[in-house]
Amino acid sequence: MKRITTVATLLTILPLATYANIIVDTKGVEQEKYHADLYECQTYSEQAEQKQTDSLGHDLVGSTAKGAALGAAGGAISGGSGSKGAKVGAGIGIIGGALSHGAEKKYNEEQHEIAEHDIMRNCMLGRGYTVLN
């Protein structure tokens, strides 16, 4: 029976101990209270809102249209074919839109992780724990 309890405790503790990468000095801390507080703080941190990026299709359509317009204008100004310039500009716009979308999505994910970490840290500090990071 003791082995089952130990395994169940470890399975409960392990995900909580590494959540949001906070490190708490647990010397002299009652473990049951610590894990209860950690769980409650985790619940709060999950409420952090993640900024949504536009869909990839939305980014591509806008970038393609802008690229086509700039390409056509550049082609017309240089005395060439506006349609050829528009095609080149649209192609560049597609690539630019995809790259921009990926960068924005990654940035938003990083900001969300920072917000979750800050909430966890502040919550545990507020409950009197010594957070080491």
Summary of the structure (lengths in Angstrom):
residues: 133
radius of gyration: 25.6
end to end distance: 36.9
largest distance: 85.7
contacts: 363
relative contact order: 0.17
helix: 76%
strand: 3%
